[in-house]
């Protein structure tokens, strides 16, 4: 069981395994995934993670566990609630017979995400309009200030000429 860490970018450390039996301790998984140890334990209590235990009773995470954690993080990033991820995890544990139900869950989350993107885009358009309004207002104010200064300079020049 030889483990070797490689990094192309520090935030994307990966585990190269020379055998499928290579394992990591929870502290290593925390460092690699960016998830705090208590979060990993919490996910385990909720049934989302199910790492094996070594002979001493320590959690022994595999490359497959790391891939699953990355998948869970992506689901969370889509806005999928933890309760739904728990359900998805239970279905996954039941095998391929649950693929249609898992697929339906992913389609549903995709629809929710698409709606959130539409709403976010509408908010961006609102902000763009407001920014444009303020930029135009500043241009008008700047033009008015230039015109006011030019008029003041003209009055000053005329007054100096009259004297």
C-alpha positions in Angstrom: 0.0 0.0 0.0 2.0 3.0 -1.3 0.5 6.4 -1.3 1.8 9.4 -3.1 0.3 12.9 -3.2 0.6 14.9 -6.3 -0.5 18.4 -6.9 -0.8 20.5 -10.0 -2.4 23.2 -7.9 -2.3 23.3 -4.1 -6.1 23.5 -3.8 -6.5 20.4 -6.0 -4.4 17.8 -4.3 -5.0 14.3 -5.4 -4.1 10.8 -4.3 -2.3 8.6 -6.6 -2.8 5.0 -5.6 -0.6 2.1 -6.6 -3.3 -0.2 -5.3 -7.0 0.1 -4.6 -6.3 -0.7 -1.0 -4.5 2.6 -0.3 -6.4 4.4 2.5 -6.3 7.8 4.1 -7.1 8.9 7.7 -9.8 11.4 8.3 -7.3 14.3 8.9 -5.8 13.6 5.4 -9.3 13.6 3.8 -10.1 16.8 5.6 -6.9 18.5 4.2 -7.5 17.1 0.7 -11.2 18.0 0.5 -11.2 21.2 2.5 -14.0 19.8 4.7 -13.4 20.1 8.5 -13.1 16.8 10.4 -16.4 17.4 12.3 -18.2 17.8 8.9 -16.9 14.5 7.7 -18.1 12.8 10.9 -21.4 14.6 10.6 -21.9 13.3 7.1 -21.1 9.8 8.3 -23.7 10.1 11.1 -26.2 11.2 8.5 -25.4 8.2 6.3 -23.8 10.3 3.5 -20.4 8.8 4.0 -19.6 5.3 5.0 -15.8 4.9 5.2 -14.4 1.5 6.1 -12.6 1.0 9.4 -9.1 -0.3 9.8 -8.2 -3.0 12.3 -7.6 -0.3 15.0 -11.1 1.1 14.4 -9.9 4.3 12.6 -11.7 5.5 9.5 -10.0 4.4 6.4 -11.0 6.5 3.3 -10.3 5.2 -0.2 -10.0 6.9 -3.5 -13.7 5.9 -4.1 -14.6 7.7 -0.9 -12.8 10.8 -2.1 -14.6 10.7 -5.4 -17.9 10.4 -3.6 -17.1 13.3 -1.3 -16.2 15.4 -4.4 -19.6 14.5 -5.9 -21.4 15.4 -2.7 -19.6 18.8 -2.6 -20.7 19.4 -6.2 -24.3 18.5 -5.3 -24.1 20.9 -2.4 -22.7 23.5 -4.8 -25.9 23.1 -7.0 -27.9 24.0 -3.9 -29.2 20.5 -3.3 -30.3 20.2 0.3 -28.4 17.8 2.6 -31.6 15.9 3.2 -31.9 15.2 -0.5 -28.2 14.2 -0.6 -28.9 11.7 2.2 -31.7 10.2 0.2 -29.5 10.1 -2.9 -26.8 8.4 -0.9 -29.2 5.8 0.4 -30.4 5.1 -3.1 -26.8 4.8 -4.4 -26.0 2.2 -1.7 -28.9 0.1 -3.0 -27.2 -0.2 -6.4 -28.1 0.2 -10.1 -31.8 -0.6 -9.6 -32.2 3.0 -8.2 -30.6 4.7 -11.1 -33.9 6.0 -12.5 -34.8 7.5 -9.1 -31.3 9.1 -8.8 -31.6 10.4 -12.3 -35.0 12.0 -11.5 -33.4 13.7 -8.5 -30.6 15.1 -10.7 -33.1 16.3 -13.3 -35.1 18.0 -10.6 -32.0 19.7 -9.1 -31.0 20.8 -12.6 -34.4 22.4 -13.1 -34.1 24.2 -9.8 -30.6 25.3 -10.7 -31.7 26.6 -14.1 -34.4 28.6 -12.4 -31.9 30.0 -10.0 -29.7 31.0 -12.9 -32.6 32.7 -14.6 -33.4 34.7 -11.4 -29.7 35.6 -10.9 -29.5 36.8 -14.5 -32.6 38.9 -14.0 -31.0 40.4 -11.0 -27.8 41.1 -13.0 -29.9 42.8 -15.7 -31.5 45.0 -13.0 -28.1 46.0 -11.6 -26.7 46.6 -15.1 -29.7 49.0 -15.8 -29.1 50.8 -12.5 -25.4 51.1 -13.1 -26.1 52.5 -16.6 -28.6 55.0 -15.1 -26.0 56.2 -12.6 -23.2 56.4 -15.2 -25.5 58.5 -17.4 -26.4 60.7 -14.5 -22.7 61.2 -13.7 -22.0 62.0 -17.4 -24.8 64.6 -17.3 -23.6 66.1 -14.1 -20.0 66.2 -15.4 -21.3 67.9 -18.6 -23.3 70.4 -16.5 -20.3 71.1 -14.3 -18.1 71.7 -17.3 -20.8 74.0 -18.8 -21.2 75.8 -15.4 -17.4 76.3 -15.1 -17.2 77.6 -18.7 -20.1 80.0 -18.0 -18.4 81.2 -14.8 -15.1 81.6 -16.6 -16.9 83.6 -19.4 -18.5 85.9 -16.8 -15.1 86.4 -15.1 -13.5 87.2 -18.4 -16.2 89.7 -19.3 -16.0 91.3 -15.9 -12.3 91.7 -16.2 -12.7 93.2 -19.6 -15.2 95.7 -18.4 -13.0 97.0 -15.7 
